[in-house]
């Protein structure tokens, strides 16, 4: 070979290398996770009794991950396989993260959240866990020291279920805070406690009538005690100054960023009024949503619902979806507002409130369903659930194709055995909260008695009846830590491991079912199963990395589920939270 030919050959080789390098740079993955315990959840669903599918990566030795590496490109999963196989997807701009044996799962989803409240609680007095009136007042005092006279003091978190037989009054609260209106919301928002100045600001006195579906507790002289129950709570909450648009956006962003840090890639917002919905739309337009939002419009905001009936469901964005509406059919078990078929066991003559008496708009709900929206109806008591099923079945009977919208009953907390079999034929999802079970068990049986207790938080019974489930925390009222949720679902024990054998343990979930309840089952509830919920090429790159293997731990030592923590959260291929080292 002469010199000129050799030079030409070298130039050709060089150009080839340059083109190859450029192609590799452009075609390589954006992000690669290696050396992980990857569970794709792409195998068959567990049977209704919890039995593991034949093709699941599980044998006599237990659970084994079905992959160890994931590659991501343009917001979607590019490849799932071994760490060696993934090398072909390395490019010059690829970010590679060695997870060092951590567990990689489809991203967690909370399917029933009040996200603005999670953000708002950061600036309110936190009363979660207080056991006495005095303790609550002391905590308010410690948190509000220096508050100017006349300014509202707002708190939340006292347990209306635990306190229902010993409600406080305005007396001590008023003595401690004579110059500030004080409003303290209960844990789940179905009761509020105010001092006299707050009652005066709201115009609540002995002449104030009780609204439909609500109670104003009164003393022997007919004067309000300071406790308002169920729909009467709005008489006091309406007097608290509304946050500005900027403050509301801040609450929402704080809530969503908190969820991202805690491993969630998406939330289902259970009730968005006009202001909340407009805030979501602004944040989505500005590209500021850190996790996906499945917005459920509030049926209580008729103007908003009328607007969206004209607009139709919004499904074109990957970060914000609006194809659902949230409604309230009855109230809460803790406040004895949930509608029961028979009297409350601890209050003869009382059965709660529901339907029109609780503000449920039958006509508007049906219109939303017929306009293409999924409806999620809050129903707690056995009568509340029965009547909700009656309503949903009647609308579906007149327009059978709307069953495909996968309507939901939110909570489905106490269901009569005769009604369990009605969910599946109508395609109704039971959107349930494992933490509610362990948080309510100390008093729930007092409300409903042991026989009705068998139909309470009945996850297994519903599964055996062919009902689709989805899990959540109902934040901010319950701890949204996903490991707490998994522990609650698997053990039916609280954080102190009480009771030893679990509360009605026959209703517990397997570890796999619990994980699916926060992943692909939640995807199904949103109609997203073709986009997310499992780790497969082409799906959204929504991934959560955790420090424990919840399938193995849940099977061998379920108490250790509470030791779990999130190491990384990936939404659409973007690391929205990461505590893993990079290489």
C-alpha positions as CSV (number, residue, x, y, z in Angstrom):
1,X,0.0,0.0,0.0
2,X,1.4,3.4,-1.1
3,X,1.5,6.4,1.3
4,X,-1.4,8.2,-0.3
5,X,-3.7,5.1,-0.2
6,X,-2.8,4.6,3.4
7,X,-3.6,8.2,4.3
8,X,-7.0,7.9,2.6
9,X,-7.7,4.6,4.4
10,X,-6.9,6.2,7.7
11,X,-9.1,9.2,7.0
12,X,-11.9,6.8,6.1
13,X,-11.5,4.9,9.3
14,X,-11.4,8.2,11.3
15,X,-14.5,9.4,9.6
16,X,-16.2,6.1,10.3
17,X,-15.3,6.3,14.0
18,X,-16.5,9.9,14.2
19,X,-19.8,9.0,12.6
20,X,-20.1,6.0,14.8
21,X,-19.3,8.0,17.9
22,X,-21.9,10.6,16.9
23,X,-24.5,8.0,16.2
24,X,-23.8,6.4,19.6
25,X,-24.0,9.8,21.3
26,X,-27.3,10.4,19.7
27,X,-28.8,6.9,19.9
28,X,-27.7,6.0,23.4
29,X,-30.0,5.9,26.4
30,X,-30.6,9.1,28.4
31,X,-30.4,7.2,31.7
32,X,-29.4,3.7,32.7
33,X,-29.9,2.0,36.1
34,X,-27.6,-1.0,36.6
35,X,-27.0,-3.6,39.3
36,X,-30.5,-3.5,40.7
37,X,-33.1,-5.9,41.9
38,X,-35.6,-5.1,39.2
39,X,-39.2,-6.3,39.4
40,X,-41.0,-5.4,36.2
41,X,-44.5,-6.7,37.4
42,X,-45.0,-7.8,33.8
43,X,-45.9,-11.4,34.7
44,X,-49.4,-12.6,35.4
45,X,-51.6,-11.1,38.1
46,X,-52.0,-13.0,41.4
47,X,-55.1,-15.0,41.8
48,X,-58.0,-13.7,43.8
49,X,-56.8,-15.6,46.9
50,X,-53.4,-14.1,46.5
51,X,-51.7,-17.1,44.9
52,X,-48.7,-16.2,42.8
53,X,-49.0,-16.6,39.0
54,X,-47.1,-19.5,37.4
55,X,-44.9,-17.2,35.4
56,X,-43.9,-15.0,38.3
57,X,-40.2,-14.9,39.3
58,X,-40.9,-16.9,42.5
59,X,-39.9,-20.4,43.4
60,X,-39.4,-22.5,46.6
61,X,-36.6,-20.1,47.6
62,X,-38.9,-17.1,47.3
63,X,-39.0,-14.0,45.1
64,X,-36.2,-13.3,42.6
65,X,-36.0,-10.2,40.5
66,X,-36.7,-10.6,36.8
67,X,-34.1,-8.1,35.6
68,X,-31.2,-6.0,36.9
69,X,-30.9,-3.0,34.6
70,X,-33.2,-0.5,33.0
71,X,-32.5,1.9,30.1
72,X,-34.5,5.1,29.5
73,X,-34.8,7.2,26.4
74,X,-37.0,10.2,25.6
75,X,-39.1,9.7,28.8
76,X,-39.9,6.1,28.1
77,X,-38.4,2.7,29.0
78,X,-36.0,1.6,26.2
79,X,-34.7,-1.7,27.6
80,X,-35.0,-4.0,30.6
81,X,-32.5,-6.8,31.1
82,X,-29.1,-7.6,32.6
83,X,-26.4,-5.1,33.4
84,X,-24.2,-6.7,30.6
85,X,-27.0,-6.5,28.0
86,X,-27.6,-2.9,28.8
87,X,-24.1,-1.9,27.7
88,X,-25.2,-1.7,24.1
89,X,-27.4,1.3,25.0
90,X,-24.6,3.3,26.5
91,X,-24.0,6.6,24.7
92,X,-21.7,9.5,25.1
93,X,-24.4,11.5,26.9
94,X,-25.9,8.6,28.9
95,X,-26.2,9.1,32.6
96,X,-25.5,5.8,34.4
97,X,-26.5,5.1,38.0
98,X,-25.3,2.1,39.9
99,X,-28.0,1.3,42.4
100,X,-25.8,-1.2,44.2
101,X,-28.4,-3.9,44.7
102,X,-31.3,-1.6,45.6
103,X,-34.8,-2.7,44.5
104,X,-36.2,-1.1,41.3
105,X,-40.0,-1.0,40.9
106,X,-42.6,0.6,38.7
107,X,-43.3,4.0,40.2
108,X,-45.6,4.2,43.2
109,X,-49.0,6.0,42.7
110,X,-51.2,7.4,45.4
111,X,-54.7,7.0,44.0
112,X,-56.6,9.2,46.5
113,X,-54.9,12.4,47.7
114,X,-55.7,16.0,48.7
115,X,-52.4,17.3,47.6
116,X,-52.9,21.0,48.5
117,X,-53.6,20.0,52.1
118,X,-50.3,18.1,52.3
119,X,-48.6,21.4,51.3
120,X,-50.9,23.5,53.5
121,X,-50.1,21.4,56.6
122,X,-46.6,22.7,56.5
123,X,-47.8,26.1,57.6
124,X,-50.5,24.9,60.0
125,X,-50.3,23.6,63.5
126,X,-49.9,19.8,63.3
127,X,-52.0,18.0,65.9
128,X,-51.5,14.5,64.6
129,X,-51.1,12.1,67.5
130,X,-52.4,14.4,70.3
131,X,-54.4,12.5,72.9
132,X,-55.9,15.2,75.1
133,X,-57.5,18.6,74.8
134,X,-54.7,20.1,76.9
135,X,-52.0,18.6,74.8
136,X,-53.6,20.0,71.6
137,X,-53.9,23.5,73.1
138,X,-50.3,23.4,74.3
139,X,-49.2,22.4,70.8
140,X,-51.2,25.2,69.3
141,X,-49.6,27.7,71.7
142,X,-46.1,26.5,71.0
143,X,-46.6,26.7,67.2
144,X,-48.4,30.1,67.1
145,X,-46.3,32.1,69.6
146,X,-46.0,35.6,68.4
147,X,-49.1,35.5,66.1
148,X,-50.5,39.1,65.9
149,X,-53.8,39.7,67.6
150,X,-56.8,39.2,65.3
151,X,-54.9,36.8,62.9
152,X,-56.3,33.4,62.4
153,X,-54.6,30.4,63.9
154,X,-55.3,27.2,61.9
155,X,-54.4,23.7,62.7
156,X,-55.3,20.1,61.8
157,X,-54.9,16.5,62.7
158,X,-56.8,15.7,65.9
159,X,-58.6,12.3,65.4
160,X,-62.3,12.7,65.2
161,X,-62.7,8.9,65.5
162,X,-60.7,8.7,68.8
163,X,-62.3,11.8,70.2
164,X,-65.9,11.2,69.2
165,X,-67.0,10.3,72.7
166,X,-65.1,13.1,74.3
167,X,-65.2,16.1,72.1
168,X,-63.6,19.2,73.5
169,X,-65.4,22.6,73.7
170,X,-64.4,26.2,72.9
171,X,-63.9,27.0,76.6
172,X,-60.3,26.2,77.3
173,X,-59.3,27.1,73.7
174,X,-60.9,30.5,74.2
175,X,-59.2,31.1,77.5
176,X,-55.8,30.4,76.0
177,X,-56.4,32.4,72.8
178,X,-58.8,35.2,73.6
179,X,-57.5,37.6,70.9
180,X,-57.2,35.2,67.9
181,X,-59.8,33.2,66.0
182,X,-58.7,29.5,66.2
183,X,-59.9,26.8,63.8
184,X,-58.6,23.2,64.2
185,X,-59.6,20.7,61.5
186,X,-59.8,17.0,62.4
187,X,-57.6,14.4,60.9
188,X,-59.9,13.6,58.0
189,X,-61.7,16.9,57.9
190,X,-65.1,15.7,59.0
191,X,-65.1,17.8,62.2
192,X,-63.7,21.2,63.2
193,X,-63.0,22.7,66.6
194,X,-63.1,26.5,67.1
195,X,-62.8,29.0,69.9
196,X,-65.4,31.6,70.6
197,X,-63.7,34.3,68.5
198,X,-63.7,32.0,65.5
199,X,-67.4,31.2,66.0
200,X,-68.1,34.9,66.2
201,X,-66.1,35.7,63.1
202,X,-68.1,33.0,61.3
203,X,-71.4,34.3,62.7
204,X,-72.2,31.0,64.4
205,X,-74.4,31.3,67.5
206,X,-77.4,29.7,69.1
207,X,-79.6,31.0,66.3
208,X,-77.6,29.3,63.5
209,X,-79.5,26.5,61.9
210,X,-77.8,23.2,61.1
211,X,-77.2,22.6,57.4
212,X,-78.4,19.4,55.8
213,X,-75.9,16.7,56.5
214,X,-74.2,18.5,59.4
215,X,-74.4,19.0,63.1
216,X,-73.5,21.9,65.4
217,X,-72.8,20.5,68.9
218,X,-74.6,22.6,71.5
219,X,-74.6,22.8,75.3
220,X,-77.7,22.4,77.5
221,X,-78.6,26.1,76.8
222,X,-78.4,25.6,73.1
223,X,-75.1,27.5,72.6
224,X,-72.6,26.1,70.1
225,X,-69.8,24.2,72.0
226,X,-67.2,24.9,69.3
227,X,-67.4,21.5,67.5
228,X,-69.0,21.2,64.1
229,X,-69.6,17.9,62.4
230,X,-69.7,16.8,58.7
231,X,-71.2,19.5,56.4
232,X,-71.5,21.9,59.3
233,X,-67.7,22.2,59.2
234,X,-68.1,24.6,56.2
235,X,-69.8,27.2,58.4
236,X,-66.5,27.7,60.2
237,X,-63.9,26.8,57.5
238,X,-65.5,29.4,55.1
239,X,-64.6,32.1,57.5
240,X,-60.9,31.4,57.3
241,X,-59.2,33.7,54.7
242,X,-58.5,32.0,51.4
243,X,-54.9,31.7,50.3
244,X,-53.8,33.8,47.4
245,X,-53.3,32.1,44.0
246,X,-49.5,32.2,44.6
247,X,-49.9,30.6,48.1
248,X,-52.2,27.9,46.7
249,X,-49.7,27.1,44.0
250,X,-47.0,26.9,46.7
251,X,-49.1,24.5,48.7
252,X,-49.7,22.3,45.7
253,X,-46.0,22.3,44.7
254,X,-44.9,21.6,48.2
255,X,-47.3,18.7,48.3
256,X,-46.2,17.3,45.0
257,X,-42.5,17.7,45.8
258,X,-43.0,15.9,49.1
259,X,-44.6,13.0,47.2
260,X,-41.7,12.9,44.7
261,X,-39.2,12.6,47.6
262,X,-41.4,9.8,49.0
263,X,-41.3,7.7,45.9
264,X,-44.5,8.6,44.2
265,X,-44.6,9.3,40.4
266,X,-48.2,10.2,40.3
267,X,-51.2,11.2,42.5
268,X,-54.9,11.1,41.9
269,X,-56.2,14.4,43.3
270,X,-59.5,13.5,45.0
271,X,-61.5,16.6,44.4
272,X,-60.2,19.7,42.6
273,X,-62.3,22.8,42.8
274,X,-62.0,25.7,40.3
275,X,-59.0,27.3,42.0
276,X,-57.1,24.1,42.5
277,X,-57.8,23.0,38.9
278,X,-56.7,26.3,37.5
279,X,-53.5,26.1,39.6
280,X,-52.8,22.6,38.2
281,X,-53.4,23.9,34.7
282,X,-51.0,26.8,35.2
283,X,-48.3,24.6,36.7
284,X,-48.7,22.1,33.8
285,X,-48.5,24.9,31.2
286,X,-45.3,26.2,32.9
287,X,-43.7,22.7,33.0
288,X,-43.6,22.8,36.8
289,X,-45.4,19.6,37.8
290,X,-42.8,17.3,39.4
291,X,-45.1,14.3,39.3
292,X,-48.1,13.3,37.2
293,X,-51.5,14.5,38.4
294,X,-54.7,12.7,37.7
295,X,-57.2,15.4,38.6
296,X,-60.7,14.4,39.9
297,X,-62.9,17.5,39.6
298,X,-65.0,18.3,42.6
299,X,-68.7,17.6,42.0
300,X,-69.4,20.2,44.7
301,X,-68.2,22.9,42.2
302,X,-71.1,23.0,39.8
303,X,-69.7,25.8,37.7
304,X,-66.4,23.9,37.2
305,X,-68.3,20.7,36.3
306,X,-70.5,22.6,33.7
307,X,-67.3,24.0,32.2
308,X,-65.8,20.6,31.8
309,X,-68.9,19.0,30.5
310,X,-68.5,21.4,27.6
311,X,-64.7,20.8,27.3
312,X,-64.8,17.1,27.7
313,X,-62.1,14.9,29.4
314,X,-58.5,16.2,29.1
315,X,-56.1,13.4,28.3
316,X,-53.6,14.9,25.8
317,X,-50.9,15.8,28.4
318,X,-48.8,13.2,30.1
319,X,-48.4,15.3,33.3
320,X,-52.0,16.4,33.8
321,X,-55.1,14.4,33.2
322,X,-58.7,15.5,33.9
323,X,-61.1,12.7,33.1
324,X,-62.6,12.0,36.5
325,X,-64.9,13.7,39.0
326,X,-65.0,13.2,42.8
327,X,-68.3,13.2,44.8
328,X,-69.3,12.7,48.4
329,X,-72.3,10.4,49.1
330,X,-71.9,10.1,52.9
331,X,-69.6,11.3,55.6
332,X,-67.1,9.6,57.9
333,X,-67.3,6.6,60.2
334,X,-65.3,8.4,62.9
335,X,-67.8,11.3,63.1
336,X,-70.7,8.8,62.8
337,X,-71.7,10.6,59.6
338,X,-71.3,7.5,57.4
339,X,-74.7,6.1,56.4
340,X,-75.5,2.8,58.0
341,X,-78.3,0.3,57.2
342,X,-78.8,-0.2,60.9
343,X,-78.2,2.0,63.9
344,X,-74.7,2.7,65.0
345,X,-73.7,0.2,67.7
346,X,-72.5,3.0,70.0
347,X,-75.4,5.4,69.2
348,X,-78.8,3.9,69.1
349,X,-81.2,5.7,66.8
350,X,-78.5,7.2,64.7
351,X,-77.6,6.0,61.2
352,X,-75.6,8.9,59.6
353,X,-76.4,10.9,56.5
354,X,-76.2,10.4,52.8
355,X,-77.4,11.3,49.3
356,X,-79.2,14.6,48.8
357,X,-79.1,15.2,52.5
358,X,-75.3,15.3,52.3
359,X,-75.2,17.4,49.1
360,X,-74.9,14.7,46.5
361,X,-76.1,16.0,43.2
362,X,-77.6,13.0,41.4
363,X,-78.4,14.8,38.2
364,X,-75.0,16.5,37.8
365,X,-73.2,13.3,38.7
366,X,-75.1,11.4,35.9
367,X,-74.3,14.2,33.5
368,X,-70.6,14.0,34.2
369,X,-70.6,10.3,33.6
370,X,-72.6,10.7,30.4
371,X,-70.1,13.3,29.2
372,X,-67.3,10.7,29.4
373,X,-66.0,11.3,32.9
374,X,-65.1,8.6,35.4
375,X,-66.8,9.3,38.8
376,X,-65.3,8.4,42.1
377,X,-67.9,8.5,44.9
378,X,-66.9,8.8,48.5
379,X,-69.0,6.1,50.3
380,X,-68.1,4.8,53.8
381,X,-71.1,3.1,55.5
382,X,-72.9,0.0,54.3
383,X,-76.0,2.0,53.4
384,X,-73.8,4.6,51.7
385,X,-72.1,2.0,49.6
386,X,-75.4,0.3,48.8
387,X,-77.1,3.5,47.7
388,X,-74.0,4.5,45.7
389,X,-74.1,1.1,43.9
390,X,-77.8,1.7,43.2
391,X,-77.0,5.0,41.6
392,X,-74.1,3.8,39.5
393,X,-76.0,0.8,38.3
394,X,-79.0,2.9,37.3
395,X,-76.8,5.3,35.2
396,X,-74.9,2.5,33.6
397,X,-78.2,0.6,32.8
398,X,-79.3,3.6,30.8
399,X,-76.0,4.0,29.0
400,X,-74.1,0.7,29.2
401,X,-71.0,1.9,27.3
402,X,-70.1,4.2,30.2
403,X,-69.2,1.2,32.3
404,X,-65.9,1.3,30.4
405,X,-65.0,4.6,32.2
406,X,-64.2,2.4,35.3
407,X,-66.2,4.3,37.9
408,X,-65.0,4.1,41.5
409,X,-66.2,4.0,45.0
410,X,-63.7,5.9,47.2
411,X,-63.0,4.1,50.5
412,X,-65.7,1.3,50.2
413,X,-65.0,1.1,53.9
414,X,-68.0,-0.9,55.3
415,X,-69.8,-3.0,52.7
416,X,-72.7,-5.3,53.4
417,X,-72.0,-8.9,52.3
418,X,-75.0,-8.8,49.9
419,X,-73.4,-5.9,48.0
420,X,-69.9,-7.3,47.6
421,X,-70.9,-9.1,44.4
422,X,-72.3,-5.9,42.8
423,X,-69.0,-4.2,42.1
424,X,-67.4,-6.4,39.5
425,X,-70.4,-6.8,37.1
426,X,-70.6,-3.0,36.9
427,X,-66.9,-2.6,36.5
428,X,-66.7,-0.5,39.7
429,X,-63.2,-0.1,41.3
430,X,-62.8,-0.1,45.1
431,X,-60.3,2.7,45.9
432,X,-59.2,1.8,49.4
433,X,-56.7,3.0,52.0
434,X,-54.8,0.4,54.0
435,X,-53.7,2.9,56.6
436,X,-57.4,3.6,57.4
437,X,-57.8,0.0,58.6
438,X,-55.0,0.1,61.2
439,X,-55.8,3.7,62.2
440,X,-59.5,3.1,62.7
441,X,-59.4,-0.4,64.3
442,X,-59.2,0.9,67.9
443,X,-62.7,2.3,67.6
444,X,-64.3,1.1,64.4
445,X,-65.8,-2.0,65.9
446,X,-67.4,0.2,68.6
447,X,-69.2,2.0,65.8
448,X,-70.4,-1.0,63.8
449,X,-70.1,-4.1,66.0
450,X,-68.2,-7.3,65.3
451,X,-70.6,-8.6,62.6
452,X,-70.5,-5.5,60.4
453,X,-66.8,-5.3,61.2
454,X,-66.4,-8.4,59.0
455,X,-67.3,-6.3,56.0
456,X,-65.0,-3.4,56.9
457,X,-61.8,-2.8,55.0
458,X,-62.5,-6.2,53.3
459,X,-59.8,-6.3,50.7
460,X,-59.6,-10.0,50.3
461,X,-63.4,-10.5,50.2
462,X,-63.6,-7.9,47.4
463,X,-60.7,-9.5,45.5
464,X,-62.4,-12.9,45.7
465,X,-65.5,-11.3,44.2
466,X,-63.4,-10.1,41.2
467,X,-63.2,-6.4,42.2
468,X,-60.4,-4.3,41.0
469,X,-58.7,-2.5,44.0
470,X,-56.4,0.5,44.1
471,X,-54.5,1.7,47.2
472,X,-53.7,5.1,48.7
473,X,-53.3,7.0,52.0
474,X,-56.1,9.6,51.6
475,X,-53.4,12.2,52.6
476,X,-53.1,14.5,54.3
477,X,-55.3,12.7,56.9
478,X,-53.1,9.6,57.0
479,X,-49.4,9.0,56.8
480,X,-48.6,8.6,53.1
481,X,-45.4,6.7,53.6
482,X,-45.7,3.9,51.1
483,X,-44.0,1.4,53.3
484,X,-46.5,2.2,56.1
485,X,-49.2,1.5,53.5
486,X,-47.6,-1.8,52.4
487,X,-47.2,-2.9,56.0
488,X,-50.8,-2.0,56.8
489,X,-52.0,-4.0,53.7
490,X,-49.9,-7.1,54.5
491,X,-50.2,-7.3,58.2
492,X,-53.3,-5.3,59.2
493,X,-51.2,-4.1,62.2
494,X,-50.3,-0.6,63.3
495,X,-46.7,0.8,63.6
496,X,-46.5,-0.8,67.0
497,X,-47.3,-4.2,65.5
498,X,-50.7,-4.3,67.3
499,X,-52.6,-6.5,67.3
500,X,-50.1,-9.4,67.1
501,X,-52.0,-11.4,64.6
502,X,-53.5,-8.5,62.7
503,X,-57.1,-7.2,62.8
504,X,-59.4,-9.5,60.8
505,X,-56.2,-11.0,59.2
506,X,-58.1,-13.0,56.7
507,X,-58.6,-9.8,54.8
508,X,-54.9,-9.0,54.4
509,X,-53.1,-8.7,51.1
510,X,-50.0,-10.6,49.9
511,X,-46.8,-8.6,49.5
512,X,-47.2,-8.7,45.7
513,X,-50.9,-7.5,45.9
514,X,-49.9,-4.7,48.2
515,X,-47.2,-3.5,45.8
516,X,-49.5,-3.8,42.8
517,X,-52.1,-1.8,44.8
518,X,-49.7,1.2,44.6
519,X,-48.5,0.5,41.1
520,X,-50.2,-1.2,38.2
521,X,-53.6,-1.4,39.9
522,X,-53.5,2.4,40.4
523,X,-52.5,2.7,36.8
524,X,-55.6,0.7,35.8
525,X,-57.8,2.9,38.0
526,X,-56.7,5.9,35.9
527,X,-56.9,4.1,32.6
528,X,-53.1,4.3,32.2
529,X,-52.3,0.6,32.1
530,X,-51.1,0.8,28.5
531,X,-48.7,3.6,29.6
532,X,-47.3,2.8,33.0
533,X,-47.6,0.5,36.0
534,X,-45.1,-2.1,34.7
535,X,-41.5,-1.8,33.5
536,X,-41.6,-2.6,29.8
537,X,-40.1,-1.0,26.7
538,X,-42.4,1.8,25.5
539,X,-44.0,2.5,28.8
540,X,-43.5,5.8,30.6
541,X,-40.2,5.8,32.5
542,X,-41.8,6.1,35.9
543,X,-39.6,4.3,38.4
544,X,-39.1,4.1,42.1
545,X,-35.9,2.8,43.7
546,X,-36.0,1.6,47.3
547,X,-33.6,0.2,49.9
548,X,-35.5,-3.0,50.7
549,X,-37.1,-5.7,48.6
550,X,-40.8,-5.4,49.6
551,X,-41.7,-8.7,48.0
552,X,-39.0,-10.6,49.9
553,X,-39.3,-8.7,53.2
554,X,-43.1,-8.8,53.0
555,X,-43.0,-12.6,52.7
556,X,-40.3,-13.4,55.2
557,X,-40.4,-10.6,57.8
558,X,-43.2,-8.1,57.1
559,X,-42.6,-6.0,60.2
560,X,-39.4,-4.8,58.4
561,X,-41.5,-3.1,55.7
562,X,-41.5,-0.2,58.0
563,X,-37.8,0.1,57.6
564,X,-38.1,0.9,53.9
565,X,-37.0,4.2,52.4
566,X,-37.0,5.7,49.0
567,X,-33.6,6.2,47.2
568,X,-34.7,7.6,43.9
569,X,-37.9,8.7,42.0
570,X,-37.9,8.9,38.3
571,X,-40.8,10.5,36.4
572,X,-40.8,10.4,32.6
573,X,-37.1,9.6,32.7
574,X,-36.3,12.6,34.9
575,X,-34.7,12.2,38.3
576,X,-37.1,14.2,40.5
577,X,-35.5,12.8,43.6
578,X,-32.1,11.0,44.0
579,X,-30.0,10.0,46.9
580,X,-28.0,7.4,44.9
581,X,-24.3,7.9,44.0
582,X,-23.6,8.4,40.3
583,X,-20.7,7.1,38.3
